[in-house]
Amino acid sequence: MTFSLGIVGAGQFSGQFATLFQAHPGVGDVYVTDLLPERAEKLAAAQGLAGTFPSYEAMLESDVDAVAIFTQRWTHGPLVLAGLNAGKHVYSAVPMAITTEEIAAIIDTVKATGLTYMMGETSQYNPATVHARNQIAEGAFGRLFYAEGDYVHDMDLGFYDAYRYSGGENWKATASYPPLLYPTHAVGGVLGAWQTHAVSVSAIGVTDDRGDGVFDKEVSQFGNDVSNATALFEVAGGGSFRTNEFRRVGYPSHIRESRFRFFGTEASMEQLATVALWQDKKGVHDISELLEPKPTMSPDDPSLQHIAPELRAAFTSGSAPVHDRARLPREFDTLHNGHEGSHHFLVDDFVTAVNTRSLPSVNAWVAARYTLPGIIAHESARQGGARLEIPDFGDAPES
């Protein structure tokens, strides 16, 4: 059984996923559309895709079965809703949306249509999250009571080039995107292991002082001048976790941009840029090799020439020993991976969910719990750190 798929957005990220979707035995024809038709045509020619559509609207009017959205992060909510309302299954890059209302509408539409929705959160399969999830399931931490998740990606390490590529002449207006509205690489890595959800938050933002027109309220499309932010969340059932969203930071984000720590009554786990440790009351164990993906392609590969060198590591990582690749199609064995080995699993999750009509790992309800905490944290930071309650849409209904 296969289904046809339309790729929405032909930017730096989508080409890598187009290759994987096209190679998956559960997917048939793959198409693409972009606001810049020449980009769509170039991607279709390079990947040997089935064709292009002149617009997203034309794609939705076609008989394509599903769409995969790889557009600017603040556009996802409306595009997802349009796709679902047109009868298409939807895969969306992160974040799910940027308002509580958009998230609520997506959940209501998924319930009403019965269609598959999945958010492609890479931290769901970050090796540290996978290992922590396995250890939590086995009770190795004892009672987990605290965790930390960081997304530490300096603007100088590739983001300026990426925003120029996607934003055109007015790129600075969107390069100021508020860090806490892109929370899922940090929040999702914590909650992807710890089976709970955030119920309240207090957050603090740091006003940017670079003075180059990025994170300038007068320039920003979002009225944002914060480049670094920290949020402390309370979780259901007792406990807390802290996340950092840093865009001005002296840290090698090209080595590891997302990192995690988990603390329980019997053991703890901590990850830095190049080291990961498991610790209990008897001692310390280095688990770095267990969590280290092995690259599947060179950062100098011709297919990555349009991507800033500082960003290429995100597209080249293979799988880590902690990853269980037995479930993946053999067609993926020799194909590029990315974001610490997550891309293969995300594509397979969505394809399997559509073809079996089952819930994917990061379904609409999970996606809401990964995204909404950041939206409320952003508002908390705007209110000087006020502690705010986080709405919850509950667990996914049993299929």
C-alpha positions as CSV (number, residue, x, y, z in Angstrom):
1,M,0.0,0.0,0.0
2,T,1.4,3.4,-0.9
3,F,0.2,7.0,-0.9
4,S,1.1,10.1,-2.9
5,L,2.8,13.0,-1.2
6,G,3.2,16.7,-1.9
7,I,6.2,18.6,-0.5
8,V,5.4,22.2,0.5
9,G,8.5,24.4,0.4
10,A,11.6,23.6,-1.6
11,G,14.1,25.2,0.8
12,Q,17.3,24.0,2.4
13,F,15.6,21.4,4.6
14,S,12.9,19.8,2.4
15,G,15.2,18.3,-0.2
16,Q,16.8,16.0,2.4
17,F,13.3,14.7,3.4
18,A,12.1,14.5,-0.2
19,T,14.8,11.9,-0.8
20,L,13.7,9.8,2.2
21,F,10.0,10.0,1.4
22,Q,10.6,9.0,-2.2
23,A,12.7,6.1,-1.1
24,H,10.2,4.7,1.4
25,P,8.4,1.7,0.0
26,G,5.1,3.1,1.6
27,V,5.2,6.2,-0.6
28,G,4.3,6.5,-4.3
29,D,4.6,9.7,-6.3
30,V,6.2,12.7,-4.7
31,Y,5.5,16.3,-5.9
32,V,6.7,19.7,-4.7
33,T,5.5,23.3,-4.7
34,D,7.2,26.5,-3.6
35,L,6.3,30.2,-3.6
36,L,9.3,30.5,-5.9
37,P,8.5,28.1,-8.8
38,E,12.1,27.9,-9.9
39,R,13.1,26.3,-6.6
40,A,10.3,23.7,-6.9
41,E,11.4,22.9,-10.5
42,K,15.0,22.6,-9.4
43,L,14.3,20.2,-6.6
44,A,12.0,18.1,-8.8
45,A,14.6,17.8,-11.4
46,A,17.4,17.1,-9.0
47,Q,15.5,14.4,-7.1
48,G,13.5,13.0,-10.0
49,L,10.2,13.8,-8.4
50,A,6.9,13.2,-10.1
51,G,6.3,16.8,-10.8
52,T,5.5,20.3,-9.4
53,F,2.4,22.3,-8.6
54,P,2.2,26.0,-9.3
55,S,0.8,26.7,-5.8
56,Y,-0.2,25.1,-2.5
57,E,-3.8,25.7,-3.4
58,A,-3.4,23.7,-6.6
59,M,-1.7,20.9,-4.7
60,L,-4.7,20.8,-2.3
61,E,-7.1,20.7,-5.2
62,S,-5.3,17.7,-6.7
63,D,-5.6,14.0,-5.8
64,V,-2.4,14.0,-3.7
65,D,-3.1,12.0,-0.6
66,A,-0.8,13.8,1.9
67,V,1.3,16.9,2.2
68,A,4.6,17.5,4.1
69,I,5.1,21.1,5.1
70,F,8.6,22.6,5.2
71,T,7.9,26.3,5.2
72,Q,8.8,29.2,7.5
73,R,8.1,28.3,11.1
74,W,5.3,30.9,11.7
75,T,3.3,29.7,8.7
76,H,2.7,26.1,9.8
77,G,-0.6,26.5,11.6
78,P,-2.7,27.9,8.7
79,L,-1.1,25.6,6.1
80,V,-1.7,22.5,8.3
81,L,-5.4,23.5,8.7
82,A,-5.8,24.1,5.0
83,G,-4.3,20.7,4.3
84,L,-6.5,18.8,6.7
85,N,-9.6,20.7,5.5
86,A,-8.7,19.6,2.0
87,G,-8.7,16.0,3.1
88,K,-5.0,15.5,3.1
89,H,-2.9,13.8,5.8
90,V,-0.3,16.2,7.1
91,Y,3.3,16.0,8.1
92,S,4.6,19.4,9.5
93,A,8.0,20.6,10.4
94,V,8.3,22.3,13.8
95,P,6.7,24.1,15.4
96,M,3.1,23.0,15.3
97,A,1.9,26.6,15.3
98,I,2.6,29.9,17.1
99,T,-0.7,30.5,18.9
100,T,-2.9,28.5,21.3
101,E,-5.9,29.1,19.0
102,E,-4.1,27.5,16.0
103,I,-3.1,24.5,18.1
104,A,-6.7,24.0,19.3
105,A,-8.0,24.3,15.7
106,I,-5.6,21.7,14.5
107,I,-6.6,19.2,17.2
108,D,-10.3,19.8,16.5
109,T,-9.8,19.3,12.8
110,V,-7.8,16.1,13.3
111,K,-10.6,14.8,15.5
112,A,-13.3,15.9,13.0
113,T,-11.6,14.5,9.9
114,G,-9.8,11.4,11.3
115,L,-6.8,12.3,9.2
116,T,-3.2,11.7,10.2
117,Y,-1.3,14.7,11.5
118,M,2.3,14.5,12.7
119,M,4.9,17.1,13.7
120,G,8.4,16.2,12.8
121,E,10.2,16.9,16.0
122,T,13.8,15.7,15.7
123,S,14.4,15.5,19.4
124,Q,11.9,12.6,19.7
125,Y,14.7,10.5,18.3
126,N,17.7,12.4,19.7
127,P,19.9,9.6,21.1
128,A,19.8,11.2,24.6
129,T,16.0,11.2,24.5
130,V,15.9,7.7,23.2
131,H,18.2,6.4,26.0
132,A,16.4,8.3,28.7
133,R,13.1,7.0,27.5
134,N,14.3,3.5,27.6
135,Q,15.8,3.9,31.1
136,I,12.7,5.6,32.4
137,A,10.6,2.7,31.1
138,E,12.9,0.3,33.0
139,G,12.7,2.4,36.2
140,A,16.4,3.0,36.2
141,F,16.1,6.6,37.3
142,G,13.9,5.8,40.3
143,R,11.4,8.7,40.5
144,L,12.3,11.3,37.9
145,F,11.8,14.8,39.4
146,Y,13.9,17.2,37.3
147,A,15.2,17.5,33.7
148,E,16.9,20.1,31.5
149,G,16.7,20.6,27.7
150,D,18.8,23.1,25.7
151,Y,18.5,24.3,22.2
152,V,21.8,26.3,21.9
153,H,22.2,27.5,18.3
154,D,24.2,30.7,17.8
155,M,23.0,33.0,15.0
156,D,26.5,33.3,13.7
157,L,26.7,29.5,13.1
158,G,24.6,29.3,9.9
159,F,21.4,31.1,10.9
160,Y,22.3,34.4,9.2
161,D,22.8,32.5,5.9
162,A,19.6,30.5,6.4
163,Y,17.5,33.6,7.0
164,R,19.0,35.4,4.1
165,Y,18.2,32.4,1.9
166,S,14.6,32.2,3.0
167,G,13.8,35.8,3.8
168,G,15.0,37.8,0.8
169,E,15.6,41.6,1.2
170,N,13.6,41.8,4.4
171,W,15.3,38.8,6.1
172,K,16.1,40.7,9.3
173,A,12.4,41.1,10.0
174,T,12.0,37.3,10.3
175,A,15.5,36.5,11.7
176,S,14.1,38.0,14.9
177,Y,11.8,35.1,15.4
178,P,11.2,34.8,19.2
179,P,13.3,31.9,20.6
180,L,10.6,30.6,22.9
181,L,8.2,30.2,19.9
182,Y,10.6,27.6,18.6
183,P,10.6,25.4,21.8
184,T,10.2,21.9,20.6
185,H,13.9,20.8,20.2
186,A,14.3,21.5,23.9
187,V,10.8,20.7,25.3
188,G,10.3,17.8,23.0
189,G,13.6,16.2,24.0
190,V,12.6,16.3,27.7
191,L,8.9,15.3,27.3
192,G,9.7,12.7,24.6
193,A,11.4,10.7,27.4
194,W,9.5,11.8,30.5
195,Q,5.9,10.8,30.0
196,T,4.3,13.9,31.6
197,H,3.3,17.4,30.5
198,A,3.9,21.0,31.6
199,V,1.3,22.7,33.7
200,S,2.8,26.1,34.4
201,V,5.9,28.2,33.5
202,S,7.9,31.2,34.5
203,A,10.4,32.5,31.8
204,I,13.0,35.3,31.5
205,G,14.2,36.8,28.2
206,V,17.5,38.5,27.6
207,T,17.3,41.6,25.4
208,D,19.8,41.5,22.5
209,D,22.6,44.0,22.3
210,R,24.3,43.2,19.0
211,G,22.9,46.2,17.3
212,D,22.9,44.8,13.7
213,G,19.2,45.1,13.1
214,V,18.3,41.6,14.1
215,F,16.3,41.3,17.3
216,D,15.4,45.0,16.8
217,K,11.8,45.7,17.8
218,E,11.5,48.4,15.1
219,V,12.6,45.9,12.4
220,S,11.1,42.7,13.8
221,Q,8.0,41.2,12.2
222,F,7.2,39.9,15.7
223,G,8.1,43.0,17.7
224,N,10.8,40.9,19.4
225,D,14.2,42.0,20.8
226,V,15.0,38.9,22.8
227,S,17.7,36.6,21.6
228,N,18.2,34.3,24.6
229,A,15.5,32.9,26.9
230,T,15.2,30.5,29.8
231,A,12.0,28.9,31.0
232,L,11.2,26.8,34.2
233,F,8.2,24.5,33.9
234,E,6.2,22.6,36.5
235,V,5.0,19.2,35.4
236,A,1.9,17.1,36.1
237,G,2.5,14.6,38.9
238,G,5.2,16.7,40.5
239,G,8.6,17.8,39.4
240,S,10.0,20.4,37.0
241,F,12.2,21.0,34.0
242,R,14.1,23.9,32.6
243,T,14.8,24.8,29.0
244,N,17.2,27.2,27.3
245,E,16.6,28.8,23.9
246,F,19.9,30.6,23.1
247,R,20.7,32.4,19.8
248,R,23.7,34.4,21.1
249,V,26.0,31.9,22.8
250,G,29.6,30.9,22.8
251,Y,29.0,27.2,22.2
252,P,29.8,24.8,19.2
253,S,26.2,24.2,18.1
254,H,27.5,22.6,14.9
255,I,28.7,19.7,17.1
256,R,25.5,19.3,19.2
257,E,22.7,21.9,19.2
258,S,20.3,20.1,21.4
259,R,21.4,18.5,24.7
260,F,19.6,17.0,27.8
261,R,19.9,16.1,31.4
262,F,17.6,14.0,33.6
263,F,17.7,13.6,37.4
264,G,16.0,10.9,39.4
265,T,16.1,9.5,43.0
266,E,18.3,6.6,41.9
267,A,20.3,7.8,38.9
268,S,20.9,10.8,36.6
269,M,22.1,11.4,33.1
270,E,23.9,14.5,31.7
271,Q,24.9,15.4,28.2
272,L,27.3,18.1,27.0
273,A,28.6,18.9,23.5
274,T,31.0,15.9,23.3
275,V,30.4,13.9,26.5
276,A,27.4,12.1,28.0
277,L,27.4,10.5,31.5
278,W,25.2,8.1,33.4
279,Q,25.5,8.5,37.1
280,D,24.2,6.6,40.1
281,K,25.0,6.4,43.8
282,K,27.9,4.0,43.0
283,G,29.7,6.0,40.4
284,V,29.9,7.6,36.9
285,H,29.7,5.8,33.5
286,D,30.7,7.4,30.2
287,I,27.9,6.6,27.7
288,S,29.2,9.0,25.0
289,E,29.7,6.3,22.4
290,L,26.2,4.9,23.0
291,L,24.7,8.3,22.0
292,E,27.1,9.3,19.2
293,P,25.7,9.1,15.6
294,K,28.1,8.1,12.9
295,P,28.0,10.3,9.8
296,T,26.5,8.8,6.7
297,M,27.7,11.4,4.2
298,S,30.5,14.0,4.0
299,P,29.6,17.6,4.8
300,D,31.3,18.4,1.5
301,D,28.8,16.3,-0.5
302,P,27.6,18.3,-3.6
303,S,24.0,18.0,-2.4
304,L,24.8,20.2,0.6
305,Q,26.6,23.0,-1.2
306,H,23.6,25.4,-0.9
307,I,23.7,25.0,2.9
308,A,25.9,27.0,5.2
309,P,28.9,24.9,6.3
310,E,28.0,25.4,10.0
311,L,24.6,23.8,9.4
312,R,25.7,20.8,7.4
313,A,26.3,18.5,10.3
314,A,22.5,18.5,10.9
315,F,22.0,16.8,7.6
316,T,24.8,14.2,7.7
317,S,24.5,12.3,11.0
318,G,23.8,8.6,10.8
319,S,22.4,6.5,13.6
320,A,23.7,6.0,17.2
321,P,24.1,2.6,18.8
322,V,21.1,3.4,21.0
323,H,18.9,3.6,17.9
324,D,16.9,0.5,16.9
325,R,17.0,0.5,13.1
326,A,15.3,-2.9,12.8
327,R,11.9,-1.3,12.1
328,L,13.2,0.9,9.2
329,P,12.9,0.0,5.6
330,R,16.2,-1.4,4.1
331,E,16.0,1.3,1.5
332,F,17.2,3.7,4.2
333,D,20.3,1.8,5.0
334,T,22.6,3.8,2.6
335,L,20.7,7.1,2.6
336,H,21.7,10.3,4.4
337,N,20.3,10.9,7.8
338,G,20.2,14.1,10.0
339,H,19.7,15.8,13.3
340,E,21.5,13.0,15.3
341,G,19.9,10.2,13.4
342,S,16.2,11.3,13.7
343,H,15.2,11.8,10.0
344,H,14.8,8.2,9.1
345,F,12.6,7.5,12.1
346,L,10.4,10.5,11.6
347,V,9.7,9.7,7.9
348,D,8.9,6.1,8.8
349,D,6.6,7.1,11.6
350,F,4.5,9.3,9.3
351,V,4.4,6.8,6.5
352,T,3.5,3.9,8.8
353,A,0.8,6.0,10.5
354,V,-0.9,7.0,7.2
355,N,-0.7,3.5,5.8
356,T,-2.0,1.7,8.9
357,R,-4.3,4.5,10.1
358,S,-2.6,4.5,13.5
359,L,-1.4,7.4,15.6
360,P,2.2,8.5,14.9
361,S,4.6,9.2,17.7
362,V,4.3,13.0,17.7
363,N,0.6,13.2,16.9
364,A,-1.5,16.3,17.4
365,W,-1.9,15.9,21.1
366,V,1.8,15.2,21.7
367,A,2.8,18.0,19.4
368,A,0.6,20.4,21.4
369,R,2.4,19.4,24.6
370,Y,5.8,20.0,22.9
371,T,4.8,23.4,21.4
372,L,2.3,25.1,23.7
373,P,4.7,25.4,26.7
374,G,6.9,27.6,24.6
375,I,4.1,29.8,23.5
376,I,3.0,30.4,27.1
377,A,6.7,30.8,28.2
378,H,7.1,33.6,25.6
379,E,4.1,35.4,27.1
380,S,5.6,34.9,30.6
381,A,8.8,36.5,29.5
382,R,6.9,39.4,28.0
383,Q,5.3,39.8,31.5
384,G,8.6,39.8,33.3
385,G,8.6,36.2,34.4
386,A,5.0,35.9,35.6
387,R,4.1,32.4,36.4
388,L,1.4,31.3,33.9
389,E,-0.7,28.2,33.6
390,I,-0.3,26.1,30.5
391,P,-3.5,24.7,28.9
392,D,-3.6,21.0,28.1
393,F,-5.6,19.2,25.4
394,G,-5.2,15.8,27.0
395,D,-4.0,12.5,25.6
396,A,-4.7,11.3,22.1
397,P,-7.9,9.3,22.0
398,E,-7.5,5.6,21.7
399,S,-7.8,4.5,18.1
